[in-house]
Amino acid sequence: MTVNIQSVNFKADGKLITFIKERLAKTTQFYDRAISTAVFLKVDNNHNRKNKIVEMRMSVPGTDIVVTKERKSFEEAADIAVDVLIRQLKKRKEKIVKP
């Protein structure tokens, strides 16, 4: 699976990119037919403390799975977004296995 990470209006740290790629690699344990994942990192310019936005768009056969999370750090948002992706991939796999 290819992973494309884009940071909007800022330069993402190498540790953050490595963290996201490692977390996304875990999704292959649950569903190995994913084609690619596009990750968008954004900072919302408001006075709210939860202003880091992570959007993940995973291409799987049939349709795309899109998850958007907003938290106070990119790591926390990415961690929660990957957990949601894993949950949705498990559901998709159960639907495929059961006739």
N, C-alpha and C positions, 0 to 999 in steps of 0.2 A: 504494500500500500504506500502510495506517495503522500507526503505531507507538505503542504504549502502554507507557510506562516507569513502573514502580512501585518505589519504594524502601521496604523494610520496616524500620521502627523507626529511620530516620534520614532526613535531607533530602539528596537528591542534588545535587551541584554542577551548575551550568549547563553547564560545560565537559564534564563527563562525559556529560550527556544529549546534547549536540551531537555528541560523539565517537561515541556509540553509534548515533545516527541517521545520521550520515555513513557509518559502516561498513555498516549495514544497507541503505543506499541502493545499495551496490555489488552486492547480491544480485539486483537487478532485471536486471542485465546477463546473468545466467545463467538466470534463470527469472522471467518477467514475470507469471505468473498467481497470485502470492501475494496473499492477501486482506488479512491483517493479521499483525502480530507483537506479542506481549506479552512484555515484558522485566521480569524480577523481579531486583532487586538486594538481596542479603542479606549481613549480617555475622554470621559464626559466632562465638559468644563462647567460644572456647577459646584455649589458649596456643600453638596452632600458628600458624606465620607465614603459611600459606596459608589465610586465613580469610575472603576475599572471594568470594562466590558470585554467579554470573550465570546465570540460567536464561532461555532464549529459547524461546518457543512460537510457531512460525510456522504459520498456517492456510493450507493450500493445498487445492485441490480434491481430494477423496478422503480425506485424513487430515491430521493435524497432525504437524509435525516438532518434536521437543523436544530441546534441547541444554542440558546443565548443566555448567558448568566452575567450578572452585575454584582460585584463584591468590592471590598476595600483593597484587595490585592489581586494581581493577575494569577498568581499561583493558586489562590483559593478558588477563584472563578473557574480556572481551567480544571482543577481537581473535581469540582462539582459537575462541570459540564461533561467530563469524561465518564463520571459515574452515571449520569443520565443517558449518555450514549450507550454504555454497556447495558443498562436496563432495557433500552429500546431495541438493541441488537438481540438480546435474549428473547424478547417478545417476538421479533421477526423470525428468529430461528425456530421457535416453537410453532409458529403458524405454518412454516414451510414443512416441518417434520410431520405434523398432524395433518391428515387428509381432510 
